[in-house]
Amino acid sequence: MKKIEKVVIFGGSGFIGSDLCIKLSEIASEILVLSRSPDSNKDLKVIPNLKLQLFNLNDDKNIRESLKGCDVAINTIGILNEDGDQNSFNSIHYELIERISSAIKINNVKRLLHISSLNADVYAPSQYLQSKGRAEDYLLSTTSKFSRVTIFRPSIVFGENDSFFNRFDKLLKFLFIFPLACPKSKFQPIYVSDLTDFMISTINNSEYYNIKVDAVGPKIYSFIELIRLILKITERRRLIIPLNNLLSKIQAHVFQRLPGKIFTMDNYNSLQIESTSSDGYQGHSTVEEIVPKYLTSKNKIDSYRKISGRK
């Protein structure tokens, strides 16, 4: 692949961003990772050609200066649940995109890769998907006039540090009875390495300029199938209670008031649409192939710590 002088990654210290950093270090002379907490992501500094920089998503000047001399900008920032006005869906998914787009125009950045979500649409049933949809519309109607934009719309993204399988693995360690909301919801999980390989392959490919593309894995699973797969991998026995629609709503109403917001009404609304696609890019790695490699190793480490008396 053609050498890139400077790549700027918004959210480069996150799950998808970190994988991109490792791979881009082989083809980029400079990688600038913008993080709201660079001191907590010092492990990224071992990656060649990478620089961590403090990032204020509300500071237009900070964003403009970060994009000086940039060839490729990548945005991977996103949230699943809101936490105040500064971390609302609108501020993170839409207003930030307006700020990045303005800075891209000023600095004449010719390429932008953006992570959205499968089913993002301004008319979607959840605020999460609506905000992602507004950002997509803005990028394709406005930003595409002065920069080549590719929008990636993945289903669940999985890998060693994912927030799906690891999260439910932790819950299933302690909950022997597990009431599962929306058990029939469908997903088509994509392996993070397949996704980032695809993203990088599109940088100089005009076929992917100014479009949005779905990104999914090779297999479709129901929610309850994925939970049962976690139990099979970790060799645990748990009672899974599939909840009907009414009980799923009640669980969402209750859980969204608890610390950590394990499950919210907006999450429930997102689950009303199948997170699957027959179009776009399809990765080749399956959940059965990848997930056991990191869930089993983590659980073995936890067992050793317990035996040794360490936490």
C-alpha positions, 0 to 999 in steps of 0.5 A: 500500500502507498505510504501515508505521511500523517494519520489522525485518529479520533478515539485511537485509544479505544477498542477499534482505534487501538487495532487500527494504530498497530496496523497503520504503524506499518504504512504511516510515517506519523500517527496522531492519536487524540484522546481525552485521557492520554495518560491512561493510554501510555501503552500505545506509545510503544507503537512506532511513529505514534504520538498521543495528544490530549483532546477536547471534543468541544475545542474547535481550535484543538481539532483544527490544529490536530488536523494540520498536515493530515492525509487521512482522518479516522473517527472511531468515537462513539457511546452506547449510553448517554451520561450528561450533556457532554456525553449525549448521543447528539454531542458525541455522534453528531456535533463532534462530526460537524466540528471534525468536518469543519476542521477537515475543510480548513486543513484540506484533508482529503480522506475521512474514515468514519465508524457508524453503526448498522441500522443507523438512520434518522428514523430509527427507533432509538436515539443512538441509531438516530444520532448515528444516522444524522451524522451519516447524512451530514457526512455524505451531504456536506463533508463529501463536497471537500473530502472523500468519505467512507462510512463503516456500519458494523454490527457487534464488533468482537475481539480480545478487548470487546465490550460485548462478550467480555461484558456478558462473561463478567455478568455470567460469573456472578449471576446464576439466574440470568433474565435475558431481554430481547432474546430473539434479537439478531446480530452478525458480529464482525471480528475487529481485525477483519473490520480494520483490515477492510477499513485500511484497504479502502483508503486509496480505493475510489470504489469506497469514496463517499459511500456508506458500507455495512460491515458484518461477520459470516454468521447470524446469531440470536442474542440467546445463542450468543449468551449460550455460546459464552456459557459453552466456552467458559464451561458454566451452567446458568439458568437463562430466562428468555424475557418476553417483550413486556418483561424486556421493557420492564427490565430496561426501565429498571436497569437504566436507573442503576449505576453503570446503565447495564440495559436502557430503554434506548438499548431496548429500542435498538434491539428491535431491528435485526443487526444483520446485512446481506450487503457490503463487506463480510469478514471471514472470522467466526465467533466460534473461532476467535472468542474462545481464545480470549475468554478461556485464557482470561478465565484461567488467569482469574482461576490462578489468581483465586488459587494464589489469593490474589484479586 
